[in-house]
Amino acid sequence: MGDENLGIIRQLVSQGSKDSEKKDEEDAKVELKSFLTYDVSLNDEYQSTNRKDEFKDTRSRIRLNSTFNFAKNLSLNGSFRFSRSNQASENSRRNALPNGGGDRAFENEGLFAEELNFVYDGKKHAVVLGKFNLNFGTAWRFNRGIWIYNIAENYREREKLGLNGIYRAGSSKTTGRYEFSYALFTNDRKNLDNSTITKRDSAHKSDANPGDTRSLQSYIGSVDIDFDFSAKEKLAYHFSFVNLAVNNRVSQVAKNKIAEQKAWVAGMNYKYPVNENLLLDGLLEYADIKNFNGNADAKQSYLTGNIVAKIYNNLNMTLGFARERQSVIASDSYNKNLTEISVGYTFRNSDLFKKLLFQVGYKNQRDNYKTSIESRNSVGFLVRYQKEF
């Protein structure tokens, strides 16, 4: 559990009904399971066309996913995260410095609950009630390189309050396994969004963020299709549509331009064993957002493609590309392109850890603001420790 920080809904979708018959045969067992992921990363932005983008950045991240099974098919789930908080005041201070942002080390890191929910997980149906991340996209999974998933993180829908249902059908070994999910929700703006150690910048009602209507007016529908051609050859498709309602009474967007934010995403993940010692794992995903931030004149699109070669089950080589495009009528637009090449080695299954990853890589980022182009190169090093208990 928690191997890729999928969140409870994607975890339920990914595991499907493969253990459902076993669960039906077993008696209810009260137990607590947790999975800890601890990252330490060093990123050296050693060359840039903008001096402010040259610095060294060291940070840590902790993710703790816990499941308390208290009855048959019933559990209480929590996902707790310790990571850098997004503080606008700190970013503004750095941007005002004349000679760049300066080196950064373990700054503004805080602890908060990303998910907290009750789950019923049956053979054909699953229900999630509480705070959760949406089943929208998959390219944001953090186990594919060092940076390439960062672009897709921008459209990941996190920290929602509501109700999510899942219906399962088919078999991955014959006709394909189908997972249909649907949720009604609102943003968690002031209920379970507090952080400790470092205070996060909380959204205000006046921000009128899409999805922040304080009622279950926003919704999402998703379908995931999986085929298991063999023990290692697997094909998965993901499709999702989300509609985020807008509080038009407090929106800062012009009244005649206010519109609900609508987005869809389509992705494919194919794993192909070239031989017993080489597995190719390819992912391609596209996301499109209309009426971005409730503005009918704004739109965004994202494209992520990467391939991971897994050699002898321990060595991995990642080649990835990600692109973000944003356009606003009668305003500035931009394109962001990111390319990554990295290599890593994973130690597995000792008494001290389930996985211990060392990854090193090179990244190029190119930002096109139409009137100017900024480019930067960086190298990075990542250590990831994972333990199940």
Secondary structure, 3 states (H helix, E strand, C coil): CCCCCCCHHHHHHHHCCCCHHHHHHCCCCCEEEEEEEEEEEEEEEEEECCHHHCEEEEEEEEEEEEEEEEECCEEEEEEEEEEECCCHHHHHHHHCCCCCCCCEECCCEEEEEEEEEEEEECCCEEEEEEEECCCCCCCCCCCCCCCCCHHHHCCCCCCEEEEEEEEEEEECCCCEEEEEEEEEEEECCCCCCCEECCCCCCCCHHHCCCCCCCCCCEEEEEEEEEEECCCCCEEEEEEEEEEECCCCCCCCCCHHHECCEEEEEEEEEEEEEEECCEEEEEEEEEEEEECHHHECCEEEEEEEEEEEEEECCCEEEEEEEEEEEEEECCCCCEEEEEEEEEEEEEEECCCCCCEEEEEEEEEEEEEECCCCEEEEEEEEEEEEEEEEC
